[in-house]
């Protein structure tokens, strides 16, 4: 057999500076403004037993998120075989908490969600100081997180009931329906469902970092909670909200009231739209004979004698008249038109947004500017991808809305704290990296 000489059990003490992958955890811990939470928990503990200090237990929860463990048992096991992790968390060399200890600590954390929310917004405020233009272009979306249970615990039909924290009382079934049309003209429909919760997130579309969040059941409406999220930010964090200039979202947020709300606050909505027209393909623009628009916001002119159809091009937004300017394609691009000489619409036409504020927005839907901003919406999908892949939310199954809100907010806190740590280390190109060691 191969003989290996025995090493000292305490050789790790000489290697504390070489943390390797644990550097990511240290980076997050050094950036967290969590002193108020720690003091509050320490006061609650009082003079009782302190085998596992509050600060060490909090650091362990942070480590669970940083390293993507989906269960408390996994991070406890990792702590048991990694002496450096125990040292960074603050447990010392030999003390390791049990799953019961961690579970009790998390229950205490759930009572202080308001302080944890303050930690999140403190980090957002710091990012506003460190990153130029942070919060100007935002995108919002939601993601499902499945419940540990398969159904609500209190079932009146069967008489089955499970009370306490082991019961699922908050989750609901959510359903999403996707529709489309194939090249041959036939329609397709795909239905997806989830029993659990929904995490609604508003992110900076340029830096791909979270700005605000909210938790609902899986059946929660994107439009309703999206507007509530914006209203919460406007009311409670006006210094952050006043920075927003553009808001991007997919068609789930297509709502006239939401668009009007954003417009009233000086925010330009870049939101994809649903197909709502059933029988009509085009409608005539009020006040312009021979000018029509479709549900996608495209505007067409028809020549009066031969009926030649040309798409008019957007020429900007008239803020004084609250109108979109549209220009004759023959004048703008030199397109040949047999009736250009006699056409009455060779100059700009103005379409009031009030004609249909879902279709006509401050940034014309068929313009390159609209497409450029809408492409930024994928930033929120990349944030969700990091939650799933790097933080383990793809496999995580939670019980109860309170637990979902706690772990969801801590994950977003870690994301922002790591970005701040990268900036302080003069590595701004790594602010979105959650895996690479600093």
MOUR-V733051 format. One record per run of one state. SS is the DSSP state (~ for helix, > for strand, _ for the rest). FROM is the first residue (numbers start at 1). LEN is the number of residues. Records with the same first field share a line. If there is no record, write none. Layout:
SS: FROM-LEN / FROM-LEN
This chain:
_: 1-10 / 16-4 / 32-3 / 46-8 / 67-5 / 82-1 / 90-9 / 111-2 / 131-6 / 148-16 / 167-5 / 182-5 / 205-4 / 218-4 / 237-1 / 242-4 / 250-1 / 254-2 / 265-3 / 272-11 / 285-6 / 294-5 / 303-6 / 312-1 / 319-4 / 328-1 / 334-15 / 356-12 / 390-8 / 399-2 / 425-3 / 431-8
~: 11-5 / 20-12 / 35-11 / 54-13 / 72-10 / 83-7 / 99-12 / 113-18 / 164-3 / 222-15 / 238-4 / 251-3 / 256-9 / 329-5 / 353-3 / 368-22 / 401-24 / 428-3
>: 137-11 / 172-10 / 187-18 / 209-9 / 246-4 / 268-4 / 283-2 / 291-3 / 299-4 / 309-3 / 313-6 / 323-5 / 349-4 / 398-1
